[in-house]
Amino acid sequence: MVHPRMDDCKGKLAGMVAVIFLTGMASGALTMSLVERYWLRPRALELERQVALEHFRGELELNEQQARAVEAIVDELLMQQADLMEQFRNRRISGQDRLFQVLNEEQRKRLKKVLDEMNTQRQD
């Protein structure tokens, strides 16, 4: 016969395992989001910047003064592009939040499915 306290311990143990698992998933998702935002994206922008500058220097045969001016312009354009992309993401999220507020639970589930499919297509 199993002691009554053993059943209680099994439930607590299962709860603790679930909490540990969910905490690990959440911290992994947060870490990947931060890595993408602060580590991968800046490197991609820097690579794009370098490729553009090298291309302009080679194709246009820029002197040093022109190269510095072109570099400043490219930097400004890339910063504006990054700002616009951030505004676009923020507005898309805001619009989705507003849509979710209007819909009932079943419609929210269907909209989430549609948005997930659209995001998958965008990434491919």
Summary of the structure (lengths in Angstrom):
residues: 124
radius of gyration: 25.0
end to end distance: 57.2
largest distance: 89.4
contacts: 255
relative contact order: 0.04
helix: 93%
strand: 0%
